[in-house]
Amino acid sequence: MLTTTYYQEHPFAQYVRILGKGKNGSRPLTQAEAFAAMRMVMANEVEPVQLGAFMMLMRVKEETREELAGFIQAARDSFKLPTGLAEVDLDWSSYAGKRRHLPWFLLSTLLLAANGIRVFMHGTRGHTNGRIYTQDVLHYLGIQFARSVEEAAEQIKQTHFSYLPLEFLCPKLHEIIELRPLMGLRSPVHTLARMLNPFDAPYVMQGIFHPGYRPVHQEAAVLLNQPHLAAIKGEGGEIERDPDLECLVQSVHNGELNDEVWPPLFAKRHVKEEILDPQRLPALWRGEIEDEYAQGAIIGTTAVALKLMGKASSIDEAQEIARTMWENRPKAQYGLATALAS
């Protein structure tokens, strides 16, 4: 005799169903649904099989601006920071890692910090083989990454720069990112983590690898009431302008969208580095070596940030200010962290 057992549907099943009913029955989540779904994920109210199915369904269809905004808001709400920790001017994410070139953008952020701009960087490492991650090269620059938001806030007060790994900022999102080797694919967390902006900085820089994600970041920023944001197709997916190529900067300023094309800095493309030696980062900063490509990447990336922040009214002016900042950088021989603090 057959018996039938009826199970009550899991509350999260509705969100998997919305995404997975096939090409005629499925649809994107609304912003409210995305918020509710991610709230359950952050609260550990989702079974592992549900999480895997949800993330891969999202990966296949790709996130809409509404979904991304809902996910980000739920993640932010899960780790609301204490008030009064530190004021941050510029939020800078670093999740992609570098494969073809060294992370020259790091020297851009330190250059900004040396000129009084408070930069908070967050990211993760190690989820893709063959890449160099920011967290692994900071010590070459004499910088210790933070292990809590309180420590990050103190570093920002002292040196105007801090890097906080995602595992300390939001362990749950870090846990999901670490599933990439198991799944074989990135998940929406790789996108939403870039836009966390936990210190609520008024200015946000965004780097993407796939051009299609650039307007999604731009439009999600509007939904999240982010005052100012600039998104670029960065070298390797990081926030780093490739000086050999034309660069489209898609920005947001108080709800208004703007697209601006920055011309290449060089007429001919440079050959990629054969060996990625992180010791070249402090060596270049201190003036011990010359590297035309690296200097172009640093100045070009810094210029985009300066224009985003309203410190230059044109591309040419931003480039000139960035170049002057680079020429006048503090070339300390005893660690960049000390130079920034002095």
Order of alpha helices (4+ residues) and beta strands (2+ residues): alpha-alpha-alpha-alpha-beta-alpha-beta-alpha-alpha-beta-alpha-alpha-alpha-alpha-beta-alpha-beta-beta-beta-alpha-alpha-alpha-alpha
